[in-house]
Amino acid sequence: MKHIYFTVTNDLSYDQRMHRICTSLAQNGFTITLVGRKLKTSIALQQRPFVQKRIQCFFNKSFLFYAEYNLRLFFFLSMKKMDAICAIDLDTILPCLAISKIKKVPRIYDAHEYFTELKEVRTRPFVKEIWGRIERYAVPKFSLGYTVSEGLAQAFKETYGRQYTVIRNLPKLIPAVPLLQPGKFILYQGAVNEGRCFEYLIPSMKMIKYPLVICGDGNFMQQLKELIAANGVSGKVELKGMLLPEDLRTIAQKASLGIGLAEKEGINQFHALPNKFLEYMHAGLPQIAMNFPEYKKINDRYKIAVLLDELSVDIVAASINATMENESLLIEMKSNAITAREVYNWEAEEKILLQFYQHLFS
C-alpha cells in the first residue's frame, strides 16, 4: 500500500477536513500518517483508521513557533519512509518540499486557504512579505494540488500557472434529523479569527433580543472578549470554546439561525467556501452569510441562507431580527438545507479525492 504523509500545524483533534480526507484514503487502500503538533491544552486523540502523530514545541506562537515546528517537522519526516507527501497550507510547505526532493517522492499542496490573503497576514506588511516570499518560492514547485473552491483554484492558476483540483470541504452525510422545534438562539461556530466580522456582530447584539452562542477559538479571542465587555452584552453571548464535531452538530441542530459573516477584502475571504456554511447546511440550520460567489452558487439552487451585500452594525442587527421573526422563512430554509445536503456531501466529493490519488500512483 502507498504511504502518504500529511502535515498540519494544528493539534489534529478538531480538523474535520483532514479527518475526512485521511479516513477516505485509509479506507480505500492507502496507508496514511497525519502529523500535527501537541499543545498543553490538547485533548487525547480519538482512534481513527490512520496514524496520528503530534510534535511538541517549546514555542507556540509567532515566527519562533513556525521556525521551530518546521525544523522539527523536517527532521521527523527525514526519518520516515513514504511514497508521497502533502503539505496542508503554506505553513508546512517548506519541509514538505525539501523532503520530497531528498526522498524523490511526489509532493502535493492542499490549499485550505489562500494563505497570504488571510487578514492576519494581508494586513501586516512584514508578515505578508515573509509569507509572500515563501509562497512565490514554493507554490510553483508544487505542480500537484487541490483547494476548496473554484474561485481559489482560479486564483492559483492566474498567479502561479497551477491548475489545482477543487475538492470542497463538504461534511459527511448523516441520517436526516426530524424538523424539530429549534431553540431561540443564534449560533456562530468556527475559527474566532480576524476578518470574521465580530466588530459588527457583537455591537449588533445590543439590538437583538436573542442570545448568541459562539463555539470556537482563534487569534481574535481576546479582542472578542473585549468587544463583549465594551458593548455590555456579556449576558447575551456565551463562549463555549473548542468543541468536538459531534458536540457542534448537536448545538447546531438546536439553534434557530447560524451566522457566517466575512469581510470582502482579500481573495481568500471573497472566494472561500467556509466549513461553517456547509456545516450549518448539514445540521439543517438556516443561516445569514455573505453574497460571495461560492455561497451564491449553492444558494441560487437551494435557498438555505439570507445573503448580505454589505455589512454594518445596523444591517447585521436588522437582518438577524427580521430572519428570526420570519417563521415561514426559517422553516423554508431548514427544509431546503436538509434537501441540499443530499447533493452537497463528502460521499460525493471523496470520489474526486480518490481519483486524484489513484491517478497519482497509476
C-alpha positions in Angstrom: 0.0 0.0 0.0 1.2 3.5 -0.8 2.1 5.5 2.3 1.2 9.2 2.3 2.2 11.8 4.9 0.0 14.8 5.5 1.3 17.8 7.6 -0.6 20.5 9.5 0.2 22.9 12.3 -2.9 22.3 14.4 -3.3 19.6 17.1 -5.4 17.3 14.9 -8.4 16.9 17.3 -10.7 19.4 15.6 -9.6 19.3 12.0 -12.7 17.8 10.3 -11.4 18.3 6.8 -8.2 16.2 7.5 -10.2 13.6 9.4 -12.4 13.1 6.3 -9.5 13.1 3.8 -7.3 10.7 5.8 -10.2 8.4 6.6 -11.4 8.2 3.0 -7.9 7.4 1.8 -7.2 4.9 4.6 -10.4 3.1 3.8 -9.5 2.8 0.2 -6.2 1.1 0.2 -3.7 3.8 1.3 -1.5 4.0 4.4 -1.9 7.4 5.9 0.0 9.4 8.6 -1.3 12.8 9.7 1.3 14.9 11.5 0.4 17.9 13.7 1.5 19.5 17.0 0.8 18.9 20.6 -0.3 21.8 22.9 -0.6 21.9 26.6 -4.4 22.1 26.1 -4.5 19.2 23.6 -7.0 16.5 24.4 -6.4 12.8 23.8 -6.6 11.8 20.2 -9.6 9.7 19.1 -8.9 6.3 17.5 -9.0 6.7 13.7 -8.2 4.4 10.7 -4.9 6.3 10.1 -1.8 7.1 12.1 -1.7 10.4 14.0 1.5 11.9 15.2 1.8 15.2 17.3 5.1 17.1 17.6 5.6 19.1 20.8 7.3 22.5 20.5 8.8 24.9 23.0 7.4 27.9 21.3 3.7 28.0 20.4 3.2 31.4 18.7 4.8 34.0 16.4 7.6 33.3 13.9 9.5 31.3 16.6 6.8 28.7 16.6 6.8 28.4 12.8 10.6 28.2 12.6 10.8 25.6 15.4 7.9 23.5 14.1 9.2 23.4 10.5 12.6 22.3 11.7 11.2 19.6 14.0 8.8 18.5 11.2 11.7 18.3 8.7 13.8 16.1 11.0 10.8 13.9 11.9 9.9 13.3 8.2 13.5 12.7 7.2 13.5 9.5 9.3 10.3 8.2 7.7 9.6 6.1 4.6 6.9 7.4 2.3 5.5 7.3 -1.2 4.2 10.9 -1.3 3.9 13.9 1.0 1.1 16.5 1.2 1.6 20.0 2.7 -1.5 21.4 4.2 -1.4 25.2 3.6 1.7 27.4 3.4 2.8 27.0 6.9 4.2 23.4 6.4 5.2 23.7 2.7 8.9 24.2 3.1 9.8 21.0 5.0 7.5 19.0 2.6 9.2 20.5 -0.4 12.7 19.6 1.0 11.7 16.1 2.0 10.1 15.4 -1.4 13.3 16.4 -3.1 15.5 14.4 -0.8 13.4 11.2 -0.9 12.3 11.7 -4.6 8.6 11.3 -3.9 5.6 13.2 -5.3 4.6 16.3 -3.4 1.1 17.7 -3.2 -0.2 21.1 -2.0 -3.5 21.1 -0.2 -4.5 24.8 0.0 -7.2 25.1 2.6 -6.7 28.8 2.3 -5.1 31.3 0.0 -2.7 31.8 2.9 -1.2 35.2 2.0 -4.7 36.7 1.7 -5.7 35.8 5.2 -6.4 39.1 7.1 -3.9 38.4 9.8 -1.3 38.1 7.1 -2.5 40.6 4.5 -2.8 43.5 6.9 0.7 43.1 8.4 3.3 44.2 5.7 6.3 42.5 7.2 4.4 39.2 7.9 2.9 39.3 4.4 6.3 39.9 2.8 7.8 36.8 4.6 4.9 34.6 3.7 4.7 36.0 0.2 8.4 35.1 -0.4 7.7 31.6 0.8 4.6 31.3 -1.4 6.4 32.6 -4.5 9.3 30.2 -4.0 7.4 27.1 -3.0 4.0 27.0 -4.7 5.3 27.0 -8.3 7.3 23.9 -7.3 4.0 22.0 -6.5 2.5 21.0 -9.8 0.1 18.7 -8.0 -2.5 20.2 -5.6 -6.1 20.9 -4.7 -8.1 23.6 -3.0 -11.6 24.2 -1.6 -13.4 26.3 -4.2 -13.4 27.2 -7.9 -12.5 30.8 -7.1 -9.4 29.9 -5.2 -8.4 27.4 -7.9 -8.6 30.2 -10.5 -6.5 32.5 -8.3 -3.7 29.9 -8.1 -3.9 29.4 -11.9 -3.7 33.1 -12.6 -0.9 33.8 -10.2 1.3 30.6 -10.5 0.0 28.8 -13.5 -1.1 25.8 -11.5 -4.3 24.0 -12.3 -5.3 22.7 -8.9 -8.2 20.4 -8.5 -11.3 21.5 -6.5 -12.1 19.3 -3.5 -14.7 21.1 -1.4 -14.8 20.7 2.3 -18.2 19.0 2.4 -19.4 17.2 5.6 -20.2 13.5 5.7 -23.9 12.7 5.1 -25.5 11.6 8.4 -29.1 10.4 8.7 -31.7 13.1 8.3 -32.9 14.7 11.6 -36.6 15.5 12.1 -37.7 19.1 11.8 -37.6 19.8 15.5 -38.7 23.0 17.1 -35.4 24.8 17.4 -34.2 26.8 20.4 -34.4 30.6 20.2 -30.8 31.3 19.9 -28.3 32.2 17.2 -25.0 30.4 16.6 -21.5 31.2 15.4 -19.2 28.2 15.0 -15.7 28.1 13.6 -12.5 30.0 13.9 -12.6 33.1 16.1 -10.1 34.9 13.8 -9.6 38.3 12.3 -11.9 39.1 9.3 -14.9 37.2 10.8 -16.7 40.5 11.5 -17.2 40.3 15.2 -16.7 44.0 15.1 -20.2 44.2 13.6 -21.8 41.1 15.2 -21.0 41.9 18.9 -22.3 45.6 18.9 -25.4 44.4 17.0 -26.3 42.2 20.0 -27.4 45.4 21.8 -30.3 45.5 19.3 -31.0 41.8 19.2 -33.1 40.1 21.9 -31.9 36.5 21.1 -28.8 35.1 22.8 -25.7 34.3 20.7 -23.6 31.1 21.3 -20.0 31.1 19.9 -18.2 27.8 19.5 -14.6 28.0 18.6 -11.3 29.7 19.3 -8.6 31.6 17.4 -6.4 34.7 17.1 -9.2 37.1 17.8 -10.5 35.6 21.0 -9.0 38.3 23.3 -10.4 41.1 21.2 -13.8 39.3 21.1 -13.9 39.2 24.9 -13.0 42.9 25.0 -15.8 43.7 22.5 -18.3 41.8 24.5 -17.3 43.7 27.7 -17.2 47.1 26.0 -20.7 46.7 24.5 -22.2 45.3 27.7 -23.6 42.2 26.1 -21.9 39.5 28.3 -25.4 38.4 29.4 -26.3 37.7 25.8 -23.2 36.0 24.5 -22.0 32.6 25.6 -18.4 31.4 24.7 -18.2 27.6 24.6 -14.6 27.3 23.2 -13.5 24.4 21.0 -15.9 21.5 20.8 -15.7 18.1 19.1 -17.6 17.7 15.8 -20.4 15.7 17.3 -21.0 18.3 20.0 -21.0 21.1 17.4 -23.6 19.2 15.4 -25.9 18.8 18.4 -25.8 22.5 19.2 -26.3 23.5 15.5 -29.4 21.3 15.4 -30.9 23.1 18.4 -30.2 26.6 17.1 -32.6 28.8 15.1 -30.0 30.6 13.0 -26.4 30.3 12.1 -24.1 33.3 11.5 -21.3 33.3 8.9 -20.1 36.9 8.2 -16.9 37.8 6.4 -15.1 40.9 5.1 -15.0 41.4 1.3 -11.3 42.4 1.3 -8.9 39.7 0.2 -9.0 36.8 -2.3 -9.3 34.2 0.4 -12.4 35.7 2.0 -14.2 36.5 -1.2 -13.7 33.2 -2.9 -13.9 30.9 0.1 -16.4 28.2 0.8 -16.1 28.0 4.6 -16.7 25.0 6.8 -19.4 26.7 8.8 -21.6 27.4 5.7 -21.6 23.7 4.9 -21.8 22.5 8.5 -24.9 24.7 9.1 -26.4 23.2 5.9 -25.8 19.7 7.1 -27.3 20.5 10.5 -30.5 21.8 8.8 -29.7 25.2 10.2 -30.9 28.4 8.4 -28.1 31.0 8.2 -27.0 34.5 7.4 -23.9 34.7 5.2 -22.3 36.9 2.6 -23.3 37.3 -1.0 -20.0 36.0 -2.3 -19.6 33.8 -5.4 -19.3 30.3 -3.8 -22.2 30.9 -1.3 -24.4 32.3 -4.1 -23.8 29.2 -6.3 -25.4 27.0 -3.7 -28.0 29.4 -2.5 -29.3 30.0 -6.0 -30.0 26.3 -6.3 -31.3 25.8 -2.7 -32.3 28.8 -0.7 -30.6 27.9 2.6 -29.4 31.4 3.6 -30.0 35.1 3.7 -27.1 36.6 1.9 -25.8 40.1 2.7 -24.3 42.5 0.2 -22.9 45.0 2.8 -22.0 45.0 6.5 -22.7 47.4 9.3 -23.9 47.0 12.8 -27.4 48.2 11.8 -27.6 45.8 8.8 -26.4 42.8 10.8 -28.9 43.6 13.6 -31.8 44.2 11.2 -31.1 41.0 9.2 -30.9 38.8 12.3 -34.0 40.2 13.8 -36.0 40.1 10.6 -35.0 36.5 9.9 -35.6 35.3 13.4 -39.1 36.7 13.3 -40.0 35.2 10.0 -41.0 31.7 11.0 -42.1 30.7 7.5 -38.7 31.7 6.0 -36.8 29.7 8.8 -38.9 26.6 8.0 -38.3 27.0 4.3 -34.5 27.4 4.7 -34.3 24.5 7.1 -36.2 22.2 4.7 -34.0 23.3 1.8 -30.8 22.7 3.8 -31.9 19.1 4.5 -32.6 18.6 0.8 -29.3 20.3 -0.3 -27.1 18.1 1.9 -28.2 15.1 -0.1 -26.4 16.7 -3.1 -23.5 18.5 -1.3 -21.8 15.9 0.8 -18.5 14.2 1.4 -19.7 10.9 0.0 -19.9 12.6 -3.4 -16.8 14.7 -3.0 -14.5 12.0 -1.9 -14.7 10.4 -5.3 -12.7 13.4 -6.6 -10.1 12.9 -3.9 -9.8 9.2 -4.6 -9.5 9.7 -8.3 -6.7 12.3 -7.6 -4.6 9.9 -5.6 -5.3 6.8 -7.6 -4.2 8.8 -10.7 -1.0 9.9 -8.9 0.1 6.3 -8.4 -1.3 4.8 -11.5 
